[in-house]
C-alpha cells in the first residue's frame, strides 16, 4: 500500500522488458486519462456566470438569461 495523506492507494511493481517500456508507459497513461475523464463526467458542472447590476436591492441581469429553476449561478457585479 502507498499512503498519501489520509487515502491509501494500491501500488504494484511491474517489471517490463526494456523494449516494451514505452508501450507500458502509454498503457498506464491511457488508463489514467480514462479515470480522469470518468471523474470529470461525474463532477458537478461549473456555475453559470452572468453580468448583473444591483437595482433596488435586486440583481438584474444585463443580458437575457434562460435557465431552469434552481440553476446555480455566479453573479459578477459591474461598477456603473
C-alpha positions as CSV (number, residue, x, y, z in Angstrom):
1,X,0.0,0.0,0.0
2,X,1.1,3.5,-0.7
3,X,-0.2,6.0,1.8
4,X,-0.8,9.6,0.7
5,X,-2.4,12.0,3.2
6,X,-5.4,10.1,4.6
7,X,-6.0,8.0,1.5
8,X,-4.5,4.6,0.7
9,X,-3.7,3.6,-2.9
10,X,-2.7,0.1,-4.1
11,X,0.7,0.1,-5.5
12,X,2.2,-2.6,-7.6
13,X,5.7,-3.1,-9.2
14,X,5.8,-4.4,-12.7
15,X,8.9,-5.5,-14.4
16,X,8.8,-4.8,-18.2
17,X,11.4,-5.7,-20.8
18,X,13.3,-2.7,-21.9
19,X,12.0,-2.8,-25.4
20,X,8.4,-2.6,-24.1
21,X,8.9,0.3,-21.6
22,X,7.3,2.9,-24.0
23,X,4.3,0.7,-24.6
24,X,3.9,0.1,-20.8
25,X,4.0,3.8,-20.1
26,X,1.4,4.5,-22.8
27,X,-0.9,1.8,-21.3
28,X,-0.6,3.3,-17.8
29,X,-1.1,6.9,-19.2
30,X,-4.2,5.9,-21.2
31,X,-5.7,4.3,-18.0
32,X,-5.0,7.5,-16.0
33,X,-6.7,9.6,-18.8
34,X,-9.7,7.3,-18.8
35,X,-10.0,7.6,-15.0
36,X,-9.7,11.4,-15.2
37,X,-12.4,11.6,-17.9
38,X,-14.7,9.5,-15.8
39,X,-14.2,11.7,-12.7
40,X,-14.9,14.8,-14.8
41,X,-18.1,13.3,-16.1
42,X,-19.3,12.7,-12.5
43,X,-18.3,16.1,-11.3
44,X,-20.8,18.9,-10.8
45,X,-21.0,21.3,-13.7
46,X,-19.4,24.8,-13.2
47,X,-21.8,27.5,-12.2
48,X,-23.1,29.8,-15.0
49,X,-21.6,33.3,-14.9
50,X,-23.8,36.3,-15.7
51,X,-23.2,40.0,-15.5
52,X,-25.8,41.9,-13.5
53,X,-26.5,45.2,-11.8
54,X,-28.0,45.8,-8.4
55,X,-31.2,47.8,-8.8
56,X,-33.5,48.5,-5.8
57,X,-31.9,45.6,-3.9
58,X,-32.5,43.1,-6.7
59,X,-29.8,41.7,-9.1
60,X,-30.9,42.4,-12.7
61,X,-29.0,40.5,-15.5
62,X,-27.5,42.8,-18.2
63,X,-28.4,40.2,-20.9
64,X,-31.4,37.9,-21.1
65,X,-30.9,34.6,-19.4
66,X,-32.6,31.2,-19.9
67,X,-32.0,28.5,-17.3
68,X,-34.0,26.0,-15.3
69,X,-35.3,26.9,-11.8
70,X,-32.7,26.0,-9.2
71,X,-29.7,26.5,-11.6
72,X,-26.6,27.7,-9.6
73,X,-25.2,30.9,-11.0
74,X,-22.3,33.1,-10.2
75,X,-23.2,36.8,-10.2
76,X,-20.4,39.3,-11.2
77,X,-21.3,42.9,-10.3
78,X,-20.2,45.7,-12.7
79,X,-19.4,49.2,-11.5
80,X,-21.6,51.7,-13.4
